[in-house]
Structures are given as structure tokens and as C-alpha cells.
């Protein structure tokens, strides 16, 4: 797989991730993860496996986080594993009802599946 094709594939996953999260579909977000995936939120408990990952993002959605966006900065990998570096941003209202934007860095490791699709294996952010 060329680096260009890999970057296109990861950018597509990011678009699908953001779209699913922003429409409130935690199940569709979780479907983008490998069966052995771990999501490691900054300062939070690890979510390991599809059910825990879905619950983590369902909680984030229920808390009012919206307008999530992943900005891809770099991709590297081969035909089996790939990594992504980038930034993320999202919005939520504070206790006074004011809209706040927050952001940070994101790192994701992907594993290519037997069907050729990529799924996130490890996902962390700050």
C-alpha cells in the first residue's frame, strides 16, 4: 500500500468517525475499532473491547460533547499496521451554558483486517 493510499484510507476513517460521533451514534464509532482495541483517554480509565469503547463514547455523547473533528497531521505504516498523528477538537457547554471548544493531540494505531479494511487498535489523546 502506498503512503498516499494509506493516508486516504485513514482520512476516510477520520471522516466516518467524526460523522458517527456527531450524529450521536456510539455503535457506529465503536464499529471502527478492532475486536482487541483499547481506547486510552487522557486521565481516564481504559476502554478495552467493543462494548467498553461503545459505552465510553456513548457517555461522551450523552454529556453533550459535539462538533468533534479529527485533523490528520501524519500517517505511517505498511500493509498490516499504520499510525496516525494529529489533533482533535470538540465542543460542549459549560455549567453556565456557554459553548466551549477544547482540543488536543491524537495518536491512533490501526490494524488491517482480513477483509482489507483498517480498524483502530489503540487510540489515545490528551
C-alpha positions as CSV (number, residue, x, y, z in Angstrom):
1,X,0.0,0.0,0.0
2,X,1.4,3.4,-0.9
3,X,1.7,6.1,1.6
4,X,-0.8,8.2,-0.4
5,X,-3.4,5.3,-0.4
6,X,-2.8,4.8,3.4
7,X,-3.3,8.5,4.1
8,X,-6.5,8.4,2.0
9,X,-7.8,5.4,3.9
10,X,-7.0,6.9,7.4
11,X,-8.6,10.2,6.4
12,X,-11.7,8.4,5.4
13,X,-11.9,6.6,8.7
14,X,-11.5,10.0,10.5
15,X,-14.4,11.4,8.4
16,X,-16.6,8.4,9.3
17,X,-15.6,8.6,13.0
18,X,-16.5,12.3,13.2
19,X,-19.7,11.8,11.3
20,X,-20.8,8.9,13.6
21,X,-19.9,10.7,16.8
22,X,-21.5,14.0,15.7
23,X,-24.8,12.2,14.9
24,X,-24.7,10.6,18.3
25,X,-24.1,7.0,17.0
26,X,-21.7,5.4,19.5
27,X,-22.3,2.0,18.0
28,X,-21.0,3.2,14.6
29,X,-18.0,4.8,16.3
30,X,-17.2,1.5,18.1
31,X,-17.5,-0.4,14.8
32,X,-14.4,1.4,13.6
33,X,-12.3,-0.4,16.2
34,X,-10.5,-3.7,16.1
35,X,-12.0,-6.5,18.3
36,X,-9.0,-6.3,20.5
37,X,-8.9,-2.5,20.6
38,X,-8.1,-0.3,23.6
39,X,-9.1,3.4,23.9
40,X,-6.9,5.2,26.4
41,X,-8.4,8.6,27.3
42,X,-6.1,11.2,28.9
43,X,-6.6,10.9,32.7
44,X,-9.4,8.3,32.3
45,X,-9.9,4.6,32.5
46,X,-9.0,2.4,29.6
47,X,-11.9,1.1,27.5
48,X,-10.9,-2.3,26.1
49,X,-13.1,-4.1,23.6
50,X,-16.0,-3.1,21.6
51,X,-18.6,-2.9,24.3
52,X,-16.5,-0.8,26.6
53,X,-15.5,1.5,23.7
54,X,-19.1,2.0,22.7
55,X,-20.0,2.8,26.3
56,X,-17.2,5.3,26.6
57,X,-18.3,7.2,23.5
58,X,-22.0,6.9,24.4
59,X,-21.1,8.6,27.7
60,X,-19.2,11.4,25.9
61,X,-22.1,12.0,23.5
62,X,-24.6,12.0,26.4
63,X,-22.5,14.5,28.2
64,X,-23.1,17.0,25.4
65,X,-19.8,16.8,23.5
66,X,-20.4,17.6,19.9
67,X,-18.8,19.1,16.8
68,X,-15.9,16.6,17.0
69,X,-13.2,16.9,14.4
70,X,-10.0,15.0,13.8
71,X,-7.3,16.8,11.9
72,X,-4.8,14.4,10.3
73,X,-1.2,15.5,10.5
74,X,0.8,12.4,9.6
75,X,0.4,8.7,8.7
76,X,3.0,6.0,8.5
77,X,2.7,2.3,8.1
78,X,2.8,-0.8,5.9
79,X,0.3,-3.4,4.8
80,X,-0.5,-4.6,8.3
81,X,-0.2,-1.7,10.8
82,X,-0.5,2.1,10.5
83,X,-0.1,5.0,12.8
84,X,-1.8,8.4,12.8
85,X,-0.7,11.6,14.5
86,X,-3.0,14.6,14.5
87,X,-5.2,17.0,16.5
88,X,-8.8,16.7,17.6
89,X,-11.3,19.3,18.7
90,X,-14.8,19.3,20.1
91,X,-17.3,21.5,21.8
92,X,-19.6,21.3,24.8
93,X,-21.5,23.7,27.0
94,X,-20.1,24.6,30.4
95,X,-22.2,24.8,33.6
96,X,-23.3,28.3,32.6
97,X,-24.5,27.1,29.2
98,X,-21.6,28.8,27.4
99,X,-20.2,26.9,24.4
100,X,-16.6,25.9,25.0
101,X,-14.1,24.5,22.4
102,X,-11.4,22.1,23.6
103,X,-8.7,20.2,21.7
104,X,-5.6,18.2,21.9
105,X,-3.3,15.7,20.2
106,X,-4.4,12.3,19.0
107,X,-2.4,9.1,18.2
108,X,-4.1,6.0,16.7
109,X,-2.6,2.7,15.7
110,X,-4.6,0.8,13.1
111,X,-4.5,-2.9,12.2
112,X,-5.6,-4.1,8.7
113,X,-8.4,-6.6,8.9
114,X,-8.6,-9.8,6.8
115,X,-11.2,-8.1,4.7
116,X,-8.7,-5.3,3.8
117,X,-10.3,-2.6,6.0
118,X,-8.4,-0.8,8.7
119,X,-9.7,-0.6,12.3
120,X,-8.3,1.2,15.2
121,X,-6.3,-1.0,17.6
122,X,-5.0,1.6,20.1
123,X,-6.4,5.2,20.4
124,X,-5.2,7.8,22.8
125,X,-5.4,11.6,23.2
126,X,-4.6,14.4,25.5
